[in-house]
């Protein structure tokens, strides 16, 4: 189970870190890297504190069945939100997320302020801090919910943070990889298949959320943890079916609009 938690946290975190990196890159290139790095490090420390405090408190003081039910429902809602965006983009009903366009827009805004300097610039620090913190809060949420639900109270007492440690490792690895790639290319990471990652993570969050929420009602799944794979397959097939249906609906609407225009 822990490897799946690590992978889910890694994929979800990668999406959020890519979005945060775009803003940090704008600050670094347009104003200065000192301000960008100070804001980023301050946000990283804040997120680490949030995970350490709230994650440990949840696992230690909330009964595991209540935790599974509540976290499961939240994960389903969170996963469906990501799935909705990915499905709409795949079906052509929503524009793909363009990191390069976001980069150019934010750069133009900062240049218009005319605040290029080699010293620490408060606005630049705040912008980098805010972008990393806001995107990172979703990462922290995933780390806390996945990790706390996977760890039993007995494990926390005997072996530390348990599942939270596994989720945190996945998030940390994703953050380091995004930073390394960004430092190498010094450009928006537009080649990262963000929508594909959102789709995969949406499936994983919804699957785990369903599994844990039902367990919260004291139901024992057939095949135990192996049923997670069946749930994932069900959500995957349903998503592909919905994408195909939305595409066909879009084509039908376009055909009718074209016919009416010709008349």
N, C-alpha and C positions, 0 to 999 in steps of 0.2 A: 504493500500500500504506500509506503513512504516514497518509493521511486516515482510513483504516479503523482504524488503531491509535489515532489521536487520539479517534475516536468511541467505540470500545470502552472506552478508559480513562476517557473522560468519563462514560459511562453507568454503568459499574461504580463509579466514584468517587462519583457522585451518590447511589447507594443507600447506600454506607457513610457518607458525610458527613451524610445526613439522619438516620441512626441515631445518629451521634455528636452531632449538633446537639441532639437531644432531651435528652441528659444535660447538655450544656453549658447549655442553656436552664434546666433545673431548678436547676442550681447558681447561675446568674445571678439568677433570680427569687427563689429561696428564701434564699440566703445573700448573695452580692453579685457584681456583674459583674466586679469587679477580680480576684477569685480565679478566676472562670471563664475570663477572657481570658488570665491568666498561665498557667494550666494548658494552655489550648488552644495558645498560642504556643510553649510549651516542647515540646509534642508535635509541632507542625508542624516545628520545627527538628530534632528527633530524626529524624523521618521523612525530611526532606530529606537529612540526613547518611547515613542508611541507603541511600537510593536512589543518592546520589552515589558512595558507597564500593563497595557490592556490585554496582551496575549497571555501573559502569566496569570493575571487576575481571572480571566475567563476560565482557564483550565483548572485552576486551583479551587475556585469557589462556586462554579456553576455545575449542577449535576449533569452527567454526560448525556442522559436521554433528553433533557431540556435543551442542552447545547446542540445536539444533533438536529432536533426539530427546528429550532430557531435558525441556526446557521444554514440548515438545508433549505429552508424556505427563502432565506436571503440570497443564497447562492443561485437558486432557480431563477429568481427575479433578476439578479445581476447577469446571469448567463443568457437569459432570454433577451435582455437589452443589447448585449453584444451580438447575439445571433440575429436580431432584427436588423441591426445596422449592416452586418455582413451580407445577409440575404437580400436586402434592398439594393446594395451595391452590386452584387452578382447579377441581379435581375435587371440592372440598368435603371432602376427607379431612384437611385441616389448616387451622386457623384462620388468617385473614389477620393480618399483622403490624399491630398497632394502636399507632401512635406516641403517640396521646393517652392511652391506658391506661397505657403505659410512663411517660409524663410524670407522670401523677397518682400512680402507685405510687412513683416515685422522690421526688417532691415530699413525699409523706406521710412517707417514711422520713427525709428530711432535716429536716423540721419537727419530727419526734419527737426528733431530736438536740438541738434548741433552740440552734443555733449561729449565729443570724443576727447579723451584725456588718458594719461598713463596712471593717474592716481585712482584710488577707490572712489567710485561714483555711486552714491546712495541709491539712486533710481535704478542703476544697472544691477546692483547687488540685490535689490528688492525684486526686480523682474526675474532674475535667475532663480532666486529663492522661491518666489511664488510659483513659477512654472514647474520646478522640480517637486515642490511640496504638493501641489494640487494633483499632478500626475502620480506622484508617489503615494498619495493617500489611497488610491485604488490598489496599488501594489501592497501597501500595508494592510488594507482590508482583506485582500486575498491571502496574504501570509497568515494573518491572525485567524481568519475563519477556517481555512484549510488546516492549518497547523493545530489549532485548538480542538477542532472536531476529531482529528485523527489521534490525538493523544488522550489517553485515559488519565484519570486523576492519580491512579496508582503509579503510572509511568512517570508522571511529573515528579512525584515524591521520590522515586527511586533513580530515575535516569535523566533528570533535567527537563528541558523544554520539549523533548520528543518530536512530535510532528511539526511544531513551530520551527524547530531547528532545520528540519528538512525543507520546509517552505522558504525559510530565510536564505538557505544556501542557494536554492533555485533563483530567487530574486537577486541575490548578490552577484551570482555568476552572470545573469542577464545584464545587470548594470555595468559590470566590468567589461563585458564584451562590447556593449554599445559605446562605452567610453573609448575603448581601444580602437574600434572601427572608426569612430568619429575623429579621433586624434590622427589617424592615418590618412583619411580622405579629406578632412576639414571641409566637409560639404554636407548638405542634408542627406540623410540615409534613405533616399527615394527608392533604392533597389530592394529594400526590405519589404517582403510581401505582407504588408500590414493587414490587409483585409483577410488574407488567408489565415494569418495568426489569430485575428479576432474571431473568425469562424471556428477554428479549432478550439480556442479557449472557451468560446461560447458553448460548444458541445460539451467540453469537459466540465465546466462549471454547472451546467444544467444537469448533466449526468450524475455528478457527485452530490449535487444538491438534492436531487430526487431520491437517490439511494439513502442519504443520511436522514432526510426528512421522514421517510417511511420507517426507517429504523427507530426514529424518535417515538413512533407509535407502538414500539415493541413488536414490530413485524420482522420475522426472519426471512430474508430473501432466499429463494431456491438457488442452489449452487454457491451460496455465501457471496464472498467478494467477487467471484467470477461473473456474477450477474451484472456487474458494472459494465462489462464489455457488451452485453446484450442491450442494456439501456443506451449505451453510446451508439450502437448500430441503429437502434430505433429512431433516436433523435437525428442521426445522420441521414437516414433514408427519408424521414419526414421533411428535413430541411431541403434536400435535393428535389423532392417532389414539389415543395412550395416554390422553390426557385424556378423550376420548369413551368409551373402554372402561372406565376407572375410574368414570366417572359412571354408566354402565349397570350396572356391578357393584354400585355403592352403592345404586342404585334397586332392583335385584333383591334385595339383602340386606334392604333396608327393607321390601319387599313381603312377603318370607317371614316376617320378624319380626312384621309386622302381622297376617299370617294366623295365625301360631302364637298370638299374643296373643288374637285373637278366639275361638280354640278353647278 
